[in-house]
Amino acid sequence: MSSKLASSQTKTKTESTTEATSSADDSQVFTGLGTRYGDSCTEEDCWQDGACSFVDYELPSTIDGSTCVSEDIWNNGANCGGCIQVSYKGTTITVMVTNLTGGNATHLDMTPSTWSKLTNGYSGGGVDGIEWQWVTCPIAETTPLEIHMHGGASKYWFAATVQNARLRTASLEVSSDQGSTWQATTLENYNMFTLDGTLPDDTAWVRVTSAEGDQVIVEDVALKSGEITTATENYA
């Protein structure tokens, strides 16, 4: 896979990386290398159980496909679940970040299905000059986000991923006293919010904060391996 410089030659790697991880409604447009991966895998099969730790998750029908982001802006998976509007030769699609790749900070590596939609069926493996920017995911505000506990999670080991969110999640906190106090979690590889110590019960409240500062509280999250608890709302 090519790792050639895909961003403006006048930018340093640090500047490019910082800008590419900017907030979801940032109007900054990036120019980079677009590639495809996965040979003939179907959309979800390309990234299920992948670096973003999405398991049995299906893309909403309003999202056109998915992409990997570069290790340069990976940050333990902080961009997972975020949406990107990407354009190439007059075609514009919206994709969700679901996996990890190498290359420059502005490199996007897409599934075969997504790649075909963007490039109108181009059979090659990569093109220079795709343009992209962070956007709010086209998920209705009335469609709630979800807290998905990882395999093996329990009150003894809190480990969760946020999915189906309209914006990227910047932080996740846990409360064992119905919101009176909150404990901060740590985002670890791969897109896994974990908490030190043991929680007293088999359920807890979870408060998530988006990259834009929106907050959603999810009550009575089941602290069980593989369990999904659905919120009552999504980020605004």
N, C-alpha and C positions, 0 to 999 in steps of 0.2 A: 504494500500500500504506500502510495507516495506521501512524503512528508514535506513536500516543497512549500515554500512560503506562499500562503494564499492571500494574506492581507496586504494592505498598502506597504510598500517598501520603506516608507518614511517612519513607520511606527516601530517602536521597540517591542520585544516580546512581552514585557511587563505591561506596557500601555494597552496592547491588544488584548491580553488576558483580562485586565481589569475592566475594560469596556465591554467585552463579550459576556461578562457575568453581571452586567448592570440590570436594573430593575425591569419588571415585566412590561411596563408601559413606556419604556424608554424608546424614543424615536430613532435612536442610532441604528443605522443600517450598515451591516458588515458585508464585505466581499471576500469570498474564500473558495476553497476547493470543495467540490461535491463528489462523493464516491458512493459506491454501493457495496453491500456485503451480504453474505449468507447464501450465495449461489441461488438455489431454487426454493428456499424455505418460504413458507407462507408467512403472512404479516406477524401474527402473535408468536408463532413458533420460532421466529428469528430471535426473540428477546425474552421469552418466558424463562424465569429462573436466571436471568442475566444480571448484569452489573447493577441495574436499578432495583433489583429484588422484587420485581413485579411477578406475582404468581397467580395464575388463573384470572388475569385481568384482561378484559377486552376493551379495545379502543372505542370511545363513543363514536357513533355514526357521523357526527358532525366534524370529526377530525380525519384528515385525508390519509395519514400514515404516521410513520415514526422515523426517528433518527438517533444515531449516537452523537455525543459531543466529545470533543477532544479531552484528553487527559490534562491538558493545560488549564481547562476550566472545570474540571471534574469536581474538585472540592468535596470528596467523599460522597458525591451523588446529590449535591445541593440543587442541581438543575433538573434532576429527574422529575418527570411529570409536568415540567414547564412546556409551553408551546411556542413554536417558532413559525413565523410566516416566511416562506422561502420562495424565491422567484428565479426563473431561468428562461430566457428567450420568450418572454411574453406569457409564460405559465406561472401562476402563483398558487401555492397550496399551503395548508396549515398542518404542521406535524408536531407530535409530542416527543419529548426526549425520553427514551426508554433504555439506552445502553451507552457503552463507553467505547471510544476508539483512540487511536494515536493521532499524531500530526499536529499542525498549528492550531492555535486557539479558535480560528474561524472555520476550521474544517468540519463539515457535516458528512457523516457516513450513514447512508439510508438503506432500508430493506429493499429487496428487488421490486416489490409492488409499489412502494413509495417512489423509488427511483424512476420507474416506468411512467408514473403519473407526472412527475416533474419534467422529464426529458422527452416525453412523447414517444416512449418506447426505445430510446437510444440503447444500443446493445453494448456500448463501451463501458468501461469500469469507472471512468472519472472525467469530470470537466472542470475547468477553471472558470471563475467569474459568476458563481451563484451569489445572489444577494439575499440576506436574511436579517430578521430582527425579532426580538422577543415581543410576544403579544399575549393578551389574555386568552386562555383556552376557550373555544366556542362551546362551552358547556353552560347550560342554562343555570341561572342563579337558584332556580327552584330544584335543581338536581343536587342532592347533598354529596359532600365529600365523604370519604371512608377512612377508617383507621384499620389497617390490616396488621395483625400480630404475626410475627415471624414464626416459622417452625421451631418448636422447642420453647417458645415464650411462655411465661407464667408470672405469677406475682413474685416469684424468686428471680426472674430475669425478664425485665421489661425491654422489649425490642419491637419497634413498630415502624411501619411505612405509611405515609399519607398517600392516598390515591384518589383519582377522579376529582382533583381540585382544579379550580379555574386559574389559580396562580401558583407559583412555586412556594413551597413552605420554607420559611426562614428559621422557625424554631418550634419546638414542641415541649409542653410542660405537663406534668402529671400531678393530680391532687387526690389524696386519699381521705380528705375530709370535706368532700362536696364543694370544693371551690374556695374554702377559707384560706388555704395556703397552697402554694404551687412549688414543685420541684422541677428544675431545669434538666432536660436530657442533653445528651451529646450526640451529634450526628457523626456516625462512624461508617466506614466502608462496610457494606455498599448500600447507601441510602437507607441507613438503619438508625433510628433514634433510640438510644439506649439509656438506661437509668441505673446508677449504682445502688446497691442495697436491695432490700426486700420490702415489698408493699404488704400492708396488713390484710387485704381482702382480695377476692378473686375478681373484683371490678374496681375501676377507678375512673375519675373524670380526666379528660385530656383537653388541653387548650393549645390550639395551633395558631401560629401567626404567619401571615403571608409575607412575601418580599415587599409588599406595598403597605404592610402594617395592619391589614384586616385580621380580625380574630374570630375564630369559631370555637365554641366549647362543645365537646361531645361528652355527654353524661353516660355513666355506667358502661364504659368500655370493658368488654370481656377479656380478661387477661389469660387467654388460653391459646395454645399452639394453633396457628393458622386461622384464628377467628377474625371475622370482619365485623366491625360495628359501624353502622351507618349514622352519620350526623343528621341533624334536622335542617341543615342549611349548608351553603357553600360560601366561599369568599365573594365579596361584592364585586 
